[in-house]
Amino acid sequence: MSLSELKPGQKGQVHSVQGNRALTKRLFALGCTPGTDVKVIKMAPLGDPMIINFRGFNLAIRKDDAKNIFLSES
């Protein structure tokens, strides 16, 4: 399951981050690494971008980028 599939209020744990090198490097630098708990705070009216919370801060991320963040099965 990818992060883009979660609805506001749902949580998950990062399993892997894929995509192009610039995207993965940026997300890792922000602390979005495997094992990190992530929660979807809210979605924009048209669904893009989405606001997520991890490691104590909120981040606006495009849905296309969120599709590259895979969550572990709970």
Phi and psi restraints in degrees (range 20) as a CNS / XPLOR table:
assign (resid 1 and name C) (resid 2 and name N)
       (resid 2 and name CA) (resid 2 and name C) 1.0 -101.0 20.0 2
assign (resid 2 and name N) (resid 2 and name CA)
       (resid 2 and name C) (resid 3 and name N) 1.0 162.4 20.0 2
assign (resid 2 and name C) (resid 3 and name N)
       (resid 3 and name CA) (resid 3 and name C) 1.0 -60.8 20.0 2
assign (resid 3 and name N) (resid 3 and name CA)
       (resid 3 and name C) (resid 4 and name N) 1.0 -31.2 20.0 2
assign (resid 3 and name C) (resid 4 and name N)
       (resid 4 and name CA) (resid 4 and name C) 1.0 -65.6 20.0 2
assign (resid 4 and name N) (resid 4 and name CA)
       (resid 4 and name C) (resid 5 and name N) 1.0 -17.0 20.0 2
assign (resid 4 and name C) (resid 5 and name N)
       (resid 5 and name CA) (resid 5 and name C) 1.0 -85.2 20.0 2
assign (resid 5 and name N) (resid 5 and name CA)
       (resid 5 and name C) (resid 6 and name N) 1.0 -12.6 20.0 2
assign (resid 5 and name C) (resid 6 and name N)
       (resid 6 and name CA) (resid 6 and name C) 1.0 -77.3 20.0 2
assign (resid 6 and name N) (resid 6 and name CA)
       (resid 6 and name C) (resid 7 and name N) 1.0 151.4 20.0 2
assign (resid 6 and name C) (resid 7 and name N)
       (resid 7 and name CA) (resid 7 and name C) 1.0 -102.5 20.0 2
assign (resid 7 and name N) (resid 7 and name CA)
       (resid 7 and name C) (resid 8 and name N) 1.0 161.9 20.0 2
assign (resid 7 and name C) (resid 8 and name N)
       (resid 8 and name CA) (resid 8 and name C) 1.0 -53.6 20.0 2
assign (resid 8 and name N) (resid 8 and name CA)
       (resid 8 and name C) (resid 9 and name N) 1.0 133.2 20.0 2
assign (resid 8 and name C) (resid 9 and name N)
       (resid 9 and name CA) (resid 9 and name C) 1.0 95.2 20.0 2
assign (resid 9 and name N) (resid 9 and name CA)
       (resid 9 and name C) (resid 10 and name N) 1.0 -17.0 20.0 2
assign (resid 9 and name C) (resid 10 and name N)
       (resid 10 and name CA) (resid 10 and name C) 1.0 -84.1 20.0 2
assign (resid 10 and name N) (resid 10 and name CA)
       (resid 10 and name C) (resid 11 and name N) 1.0 152.2 20.0 2
assign (resid 10 and name C) (resid 11 and name N)
       (resid 11 and name CA) (resid 11 and name C) 1.0 -123.2 20.0 2
assign (resid 11 and name N) (resid 11 and name CA)
       (resid 11 and name C) (resid 12 and name N) 1.0 162.7 20.0 2
assign (resid 11 and name C) (resid 12 and name N)
       (resid 12 and name CA) (resid 12 and name C) 1.0 -162.5 20.0 2
assign (resid 12 and name N) (resid 12 and name CA)
       (resid 12 and name C) (resid 13 and name N) 1.0 174.8 20.0 2
assign (resid 12 and name C) (resid 13 and name N)
       (resid 13 and name CA) (resid 13 and name C) 1.0 -123.4 20.0 2
assign (resid 13 and name N) (resid 13 and name CA)
       (resid 13 and name C) (resid 14 and name N) 1.0 131.3 20.0 2
assign (resid 13 and name C) (resid 14 and name N)
       (resid 14 and name CA) (resid 14 and name C) 1.0 -64.7 20.0 2
assign (resid 14 and name N) (resid 14 and name CA)
       (resid 14 and name C) (resid 15 and name N) 1.0 128.6 20.0 2
assign (resid 14 and name C) (resid 15 and name N)
       (resid 15 and name CA) (resid 15 and name C) 1.0 -101.1 20.0 2
assign (resid 15 and name N) (resid 15 and name CA)
       (resid 15 and name C) (resid 16 and name N) 1.0 -45.9 20.0 2
assign (resid 15 and name C) (resid 16 and name N)
       (resid 16 and name CA) (resid 16 and name C) 1.0 -157.6 20.0 2
assign (resid 16 and name N) (resid 16 and name CA)
       (resid 16 and name C) (resid 17 and name N) 1.0 158.4 20.0 2
assign (resid 16 and name C) (resid 17 and name N)
       (resid 17 and name CA) (resid 17 and name C) 1.0 -123.2 20.0 2
assign (resid 17 and name N) (resid 17 and name CA)
       (resid 17 and name C) (resid 18 and name N) 1.0 124.5 20.0 2
assign (resid 17 and name C) (resid 18 and name N)
       (resid 18 and name CA) (resid 18 and name C) 1.0 -121.8 20.0 2
assign (resid 18 and name N) (resid 18 and name CA)
       (resid 18 and name C) (resid 19 and name N) 1.0 -174.2 20.0 2
assign (resid 18 and name C) (resid 19 and name N)
       (resid 19 and name CA) (resid 19 and name C) 1.0 111.8 20.0 2
assign (resid 19 and name N) (resid 19 and name CA)
       (resid 19 and name C) (resid 20 and name N) 1.0 -165.2 20.0 2
assign (resid 19 and name C) (resid 20 and name N)
       (resid 20 and name CA) (resid 20 and name C) 1.0 -71.7 20.0 2
assign (resid 20 and name N) (resid 20 and name CA)
       (resid 20 and name C) (resid 21 and name N) 1.0 162.2 20.0 2
assign (resid 20 and name C) (resid 21 and name N)
       (resid 21 and name CA) (resid 21 and name C) 1.0 -60.1 20.0 2
assign (resid 21 and name N) (resid 21 and name CA)
       (resid 21 and name C) (resid 22 and name N) 1.0 -40.3 20.0 2
assign (resid 21 and name C) (resid 22 and name N)
       (resid 22 and name CA) (resid 22 and name C) 1.0 -63.7 20.0 2
assign (resid 22 and name N) (resid 22 and name CA)
       (resid 22 and name C) (resid 23 and name N) 1.0 -41.0 20.0 2
assign (resid 22 and name C) (resid 23 and name N)
       (resid 23 and name CA) (resid 23 and name C) 1.0 -64.9 20.0 2
assign (resid 23 and name N) (resid 23 and name CA)
       (resid 23 and name C) (resid 24 and name N) 1.0 -49.9 20.0 2
assign (resid 23 and name C) (resid 24 and name N)
       (resid 24 and name CA) (resid 24 and name C) 1.0 -63.7 20.0 2
assign (resid 24 and name N) (resid 24 and name CA)
       (resid 24 and name C) (resid 25 and name N) 1.0 -39.7 20.0 2
assign (resid 24 and name C) (resid 25 and name N)
       (resid 25 and name CA) (resid 25 and name C) 1.0 -62.9 20.0 2
assign (resid 25 and name N) (resid 25 and name CA)
       (resid 25 and name C) (resid 26 and name N) 1.0 -44.0 20.0 2
assign (resid 25 and name C) (resid 26 and name N)
       (resid 26 and name CA) (resid 26 and name C) 1.0 -63.9 20.0 2
assign (resid 26 and name N) (resid 26 and name CA)
       (resid 26 and name C) (resid 27 and name N) 1.0 -45.1 20.0 2
assign (resid 26 and name C) (resid 27 and name N)
       (resid 27 and name CA) (resid 27 and name C) 1.0 -66.6 20.0 2
assign (resid 27 and name N) (resid 27 and name CA)
       (resid 27 and name C) (resid 28 and name N) 1.0 -40.3 20.0 2
assign (resid 27 and name C) (resid 28 and name N)
       (resid 28 and name CA) (resid 28 and name C) 1.0 -63.6 20.0 2
assign (resid 28 and name N) (resid 28 and name CA)
       (resid 28 and name C) (resid 29 and name N) 1.0 -39.7 20.0 2
assign (resid 28 and name C) (resid 29 and name N)
       (resid 29 and name CA) (resid 29 and name C) 1.0 -63.1 20.0 2
assign (resid 29 and name N) (resid 29 and name CA)
       (resid 29 and name C) (resid 30 and name N) 1.0 -32.1 20.0 2
assign (resid 29 and name C) (resid 30 and name N)
       (resid 30 and name CA) (resid 30 and name C) 1.0 -79.3 20.0 2
assign (resid 30 and name N) (resid 30 and name CA)
       (resid 30 and name C) (resid 31 and name N) 1.0 -11.2 20.0 2
assign (resid 30 and name C) (resid 31 and name N)
       (resid 31 and name CA) (resid 31 and name C) 1.0 102.2 20.0 2
assign (resid 31 and name N) (resid 31 and name CA)
       (resid 31 and name C) (resid 32 and name N) 1.0 9.9 20.0 2
assign (resid 31 and name C) (resid 32 and name N)
       (resid 32 and name CA) (resid 32 and name C) 1.0 -86.2 20.0 2
assign (resid 32 and name N) (resid 32 and name CA)
       (resid 32 and name C) (resid 33 and name N) 1.0 78.6 20.0 2
assign (resid 32 and name C) (resid 33 and name N)
       (resid 33 and name CA) (resid 33 and name C) 1.0 -114.2 20.0 2
assign (resid 33 and name N) (resid 33 and name CA)
       (resid 33 and name C) (resid 34 and name N) 1.0 161.6 20.0 2
assign (resid 33 and name C) (resid 34 and name N)
       (resid 34 and name CA) (resid 34 and name C) 1.0 -53.5 20.0 2
assign (resid 34 and name N) (resid 34 and name CA)
       (resid 34 and name C) (resid 35 and name N) 1.0 135.7 20.0 2
assign (resid 34 and name C) (resid 35 and name N)
       (resid 35 and name CA) (resid 35 and name C) 1.0 96.4 20.0 2
assign (resid 35 and name N) (resid 35 and name CA)
       (resid 35 and name C) (resid 36 and name N) 1.0 -9.5 20.0 2
assign (resid 35 and name C) (resid 36 and name N)
       (resid 36 and name CA) (resid 36 and name C) 1.0 -78.3 20.0 2
assign (resid 36 and name N) (resid 36 and name CA)
       (resid 36 and name C) (resid 37 and name N) 1.0 132.6 20.0 2
assign (resid 36 and name C) (resid 37 and name N)
       (resid 37 and name CA) (resid 37 and name C) 1.0 -78.8 20.0 2
assign (resid 37 and name N) (resid 37 and name CA)
       (resid 37 and name C) (resid 38 and name N) 1.0 136.5 20.0 2
assign (resid 37 and name C) (resid 38 and name N)
       (resid 38 and name CA) (resid 38 and name C) 1.0 -130.2 20.0 2
assign (resid 38 and name N) (resid 38 and name CA)
       (resid 38 and name C) (resid 39 and name N) 1.0 139.6 20.0 2
assign (resid 38 and name C) (resid 39 and name N)
       (resid 39 and name CA) (resid 39 and name C) 1.0 -130.2 20.0 2
assign (resid 39 and name N) (resid 39 and name CA)
       (resid 39 and name C) (resid 40 and name N) 1.0 136.0 20.0 2
assign (resid 39 and name C) (resid 40 and name N)
       (resid 40 and name CA) (resid 40 and name C) 1.0 -84.1 20.0 2
assign (resid 40 and name N) (resid 40 and name CA)
       (resid 40 and name C) (resid 41 and name N) 1.0 121.4 20.0 2
assign (resid 40 and name C) (resid 41 and name N)
       (resid 41 and name CA) (resid 41 and name C) 1.0 -86.3 20.0 2
assign (resid 41 and name N) (resid 41 and name CA)
       (resid 41 and name C) (resid 42 and name N) 1.0 -53.5 20.0 2
assign (resid 41 and name C) (resid 42 and name N)
       (resid 42 and name CA) (resid 42 and name C) 1.0 -160.8 20.0 2
assign (resid 42 and name N) (resid 42 and name CA)
       (resid 42 and name C) (resid 43 and name N) 1.0 166.7 20.0 2
assign (resid 42 and name C) (resid 43 and name N)
       (resid 43 and name CA) (resid 43 and name C) 1.0 -119.4 20.0 2
assign (resid 43 and name N) (resid 43 and name CA)
       (resid 43 and name C) (resid 44 and name N) 1.0 148.2 20.0 2
assign (resid 43 and name C) (resid 44 and name N)
       (resid 44 and name CA) (resid 44 and name C) 1.0 -66.1 20.0 2
assign (resid 44 and name N) (resid 44 and name CA)
       (resid 44 and name C) (resid 45 and name N) 1.0 159.1 20.0 2
assign (resid 44 and name C) (resid 45 and name N)
       (resid 45 and name CA) (resid 45 and name C) 1.0 -51.8 20.0 2
assign (resid 45 and name N) (resid 45 and name CA)
       (resid 45 and name C) (resid 46 and name N) 1.0 -35.2 20.0 2
assign (resid 45 and name C) (resid 46 and name N)
       (resid 46 and name CA) (resid 46 and name C) 1.0 -98.2 20.0 2
assign (resid 46 and name N) (resid 46 and name CA)
       (resid 46 and name C) (resid 47 and name N) 1.0 8.9 20.0 2
assign (resid 46 and name C) (resid 47 and name N)
       (resid 47 and name CA) (resid 47 and name C) 1.0 90.4 20.0 2
assign (resid 47 and name N) (resid 47 and name CA)
       (resid 47 and name C) (resid 48 and name N) 1.0 -1.8 20.0 2
assign (resid 47 and name C) (resid 48 and name N)
       (resid 48 and name CA) (resid 48 and name C) 1.0 -144.7 20.0 2
assign (resid 48 and name N) (resid 48 and name CA)
       (resid 48 and name C) (resid 49 and name N) 1.0 122.6 20.0 2
assign (resid 48 and name C) (resid 49 and name N)
       (resid 49 and name CA) (resid 49 and name C) 1.0 -85.2 20.0 2
assign (resid 49 and name N) (resid 49 and name CA)
       (resid 49 and name C) (resid 50 and name N) 1.0 177.1 20.0 2
assign (resid 49 and name C) (resid 50 and name N)
       (resid 50 and name CA) (resid 50 and name C) 1.0 -116.3 20.0 2
assign (resid 50 and name N) (resid 50 and name CA)
       (resid 50 and name C) (resid 51 and name N) 1.0 147.8 20.0 2
assign (resid 50 and name C) (resid 51 and name N)
       (resid 51 and name CA) (resid 51 and name C) 1.0 -101.1 20.0 2
assign (resid 51 and name N) (resid 51 and name CA)
       (resid 51 and name C) (resid 52 and name N) 1.0 122.8 20.0 2
assign (resid 51 and name C) (resid 52 and name N)
       (resid 52 and name CA) (resid 52 and name C) 1.0 -119.0 20.0 2
assign (resid 52 and name N) (resid 52 and name CA)
       (resid 52 and name C) (resid 53 and name N) 1.0 158.7 20.0 2
assign (resid 52 and name C) (resid 53 and name N)
       (resid 53 and name CA) (resid 53 and name C) 1.0 -125.0 20.0 2
assign (resid 53 and name N) (resid 53 and name CA)
       (resid 53 and name C) (resid 54 and name N) 1.0 128.8 20.0 2
assign (resid 53 and name C) (resid 54 and name N)
       (resid 54 and name CA) (resid 54 and name C) 1.0 -154.2 20.0 2
assign (resid 54 and name N) (resid 54 and name CA)
       (resid 54 and name C) (resid 55 and name N) 1.0 148.0 20.0 2
assign (resid 54 and name C) (resid 55 and name N)
       (resid 55 and name CA) (resid 55 and name C) 1.0 52.5 20.0 2
assign (resid 55 and name N) (resid 55 and name CA)
       (resid 55 and name C) (resid 56 and name N) 1.0 32.1 20.0 2
assign (resid 55 and name C) (resid 56 and name N)
       (resid 56 and name CA) (resid 56 and name C) 1.0 85.9 20.0 2
assign (resid 56 and name N) (resid 56 and name CA)
       (resid 56 and name C) (resid 57 and name N) 1.0 7.0 20.0 2
assign (resid 56 and name C) (resid 57 and name N)
       (resid 57 and name CA) (resid 57 and name C) 1.0 -137.9 20.0 2
assign (resid 57 and name N) (resid 57 and name CA)
       (resid 57 and name C) (resid 58 and name N) 1.0 158.8 20.0 2
assign (resid 57 and name C) (resid 58 and name N)
       (resid 58 and name CA) (resid 58 and name C) 1.0 -95.9 20.0 2
assign (resid 58 and name N) (resid 58 and name CA)
       (resid 58 and name C) (resid 59 and name N) 1.0 146.0 20.0 2
assign (resid 58 and name C) (resid 59 and name N)
       (resid 59 and name CA) (resid 59 and name C) 1.0 -138.1 20.0 2
assign (resid 59 and name N) (resid 59 and name CA)
       (resid 59 and name C) (resid 60 and name N) 1.0 131.1 20.0 2
assign (resid 59 and name C) (resid 60 and name N)
       (resid 60 and name CA) (resid 60 and name C) 1.0 -88.6 20.0 2
assign (resid 60 and name N) (resid 60 and name CA)
       (resid 60 and name C) (resid 61 and name N) 1.0 127.7 20.0 2
assign (resid 60 and name C) (resid 61 and name N)
       (resid 61 and name CA) (resid 61 and name C) 1.0 -135.1 20.0 2
assign (resid 61 and name N) (resid 61 and name CA)
       (resid 61 and name C) (resid 62 and name N) 1.0 141.1 20.0 2
assign (resid 61 and name C) (resid 62 and name N)
       (resid 62 and name CA) (resid 62 and name C) 1.0 -70.5 20.0 2
assign (resid 62 and name N) (resid 62 and name CA)
       (resid 62 and name C) (resid 63 and name N) 1.0 148.6 20.0 2
assign (resid 62 and name C) (resid 63 and name N)
       (resid 63 and name CA) (resid 63 and name C) 1.0 -62.2 20.0 2
assign (resid 63 and name N) (resid 63 and name CA)
       (resid 63 and name C) (resid 64 and name N) 1.0 -35.0 20.0 2
assign (resid 63 and name C) (resid 64 and name N)
       (resid 64 and name CA) (resid 64 and name C) 1.0 -61.6 20.0 2
assign (resid 64 and name N) (resid 64 and name CA)
       (resid 64 and name C) (resid 65 and name N) 1.0 -37.7 20.0 2
assign (resid 64 and name C) (resid 65 and name N)
       (resid 65 and name CA) (resid 65 and name C) 1.0 -73.2 20.0 2
assign (resid 65 and name N) (resid 65 and name CA)
       (resid 65 and name C) (resid 66 and name N) 1.0 -37.0 20.0 2
assign (resid 65 and name C) (resid 66 and name N)
       (resid 66 and name CA) (resid 66 and name C) 1.0 -64.7 20.0 2
assign (resid 66 and name N) (resid 66 and name CA)
       (resid 66 and name C) (resid 67 and name N) 1.0 -25.4 20.0 2
assign (resid 66 and name C) (resid 67 and name N)
       (resid 67 and name CA) (resid 67 and name C) 1.0 -66.5 20.0 2
assign (resid 67 and name N) (resid 67 and name CA)
       (resid 67 and name C) (resid 68 and name N) 1.0 -17.6 20.0 2
assign (resid 67 and name C) (resid 68 and name N)
       (resid 68 and name CA) (resid 68 and name C) 1.0 -94.1 20.0 2
assign (resid 68 and name N) (resid 68 and name CA)
       (resid 68 and name C) (resid 69 and name N) 1.0 0.2 20.0 2
assign (resid 68 and name C) (resid 69 and name N)
       (resid 69 and name CA) (resid 69 and name C) 1.0 -103.9 20.0 2
assign (resid 69 and name N) (resid 69 and name CA)
       (resid 69 and name C) (resid 70 and name N) 1.0 112.1 20.0 2
assign (resid 69 and name C) (resid 70 and name N)
       (resid 70 and name CA) (resid 70 and name C) 1.0 -100.4 20.0 2
assign (resid 70 and name N) (resid 70 and name CA)
       (resid 70 and name C) (resid 71 and name N) 1.0 139.9 20.0 2
assign (resid 70 and name C) (resid 71 and name N)
       (resid 71 and name CA) (resid 71 and name C) 1.0 -105.9 20.0 2
assign (resid 71 and name N) (resid 71 and name CA)
       (resid 71 and name C) (resid 72 and name N) 1.0 150.3 20.0 2
assign (resid 71 and name C) (resid 72 and name N)
       (resid 72 and name CA) (resid 72 and name C) 1.0 -79.0 20.0 2
assign (resid 72 and name N) (resid 72 and name CA)
       (resid 72 and name C) (resid 73 and name N) 1.0 153.5 20.0 2
assign (resid 72 and name C) (resid 73 and name N)
       (resid 73 and name CA) (resid 73 and name C) 1.0 -70.9 20.0 2
assign (resid 73 and name N) (resid 73 and name CA)
       (resid 73 and name C) (resid 74 and name N) 1.0 135.9 20.0 2
